[in-house]
Amino acid sequence: MRNITLHKIEVSIIEAEKGRIFIISDFMDIASYDAVRKALSRLVRDGKLIRVIRGIYKKPNFNEFLQIEVPVSPDDLARAIARSNNWTIGPKGDAALNILGLTTQVPAVYHYISDGPSKKVLYEGISIVFHKRSNKIVSGYSYKTILIIESIRSIGPERMNSDVIRGIVNKCSKNDLKSLYEDGKRTNKWIQEEIKKILVMGGYDYA
């Protein structure tokens, strides 16, 4: 049974793209928690997986040109941690602006609002900090909606202009705009007004 479990998990990893992040629950349809954990530990020993932090793994992604293993991005790791714990999260402050492409400045600390407990994780010299917020502020929102709302909040009404709005629109799919319209109804009035401008520029018919 153990060899079958190991083989099935290994096949799933082989078929995934390089650098793909996995958590234990990704394989719970194959075997029990303990069996999956042991199989993943074996694959780490065999060099077919890399343990990023406890309970989170990635498929190796070695850059031949740079001769380095490409590290997991802080945002991808934060989202994996949230997925592993069934939290809803969204970046805030400088992290939100960087992830949305509104600034090129890479933060030393990635801050996230979360409906889970407050927590700090250190990875590759970068801090990932989860801030507990009430469920009504976080739960039920899509990641992209939180990202945009927190970016708007960080920028402030005085600095929201057509260039910023265009930058946000360029990062949004039609589904993102739809979620933003629905979720945005529950946020502050001034943020709702900025969301309307984003929807208009994005060509979303919310009337």
Sequence and secondary structure as in RCSB ss.txt:
>XXXX:A:sequence
MRNITLHKIEVSIIEAEKGRIFIISDFMDIASYDAVRKALSRLVRDGKLIRVIRGIYKKPNFNEFLQIEVPVSPD
DLARAIARSNNWTIGPKGDAALNILGLTTQVPAVYHYISDGPSKKVLYEGISIVFHKRSNKIVSGYSYKTILIIE
SIRSIGPERMNSDVIRGIVNKCSKNDLKSLYEDGKRTNKWIQEEIKKILVMGGYDYA
>XXXX:A:secstr
 HHHHHHHHHHHHHHS TT EEEGGGGTTTS HHHHHHHHHHHHHTTSSEEEETTEEE   EETTTTEE    HH
HHHHHHHHHHT  EEEEHHHHHHHTTS     SEEEEEESS  EEEEETTEEEEEEE  HHHHTT  HHHHHHHH
HHHHH TTT  HHHHHHHHTT  HHHHHHHHHHHTTS HHHHHHHHHHHHHTT    
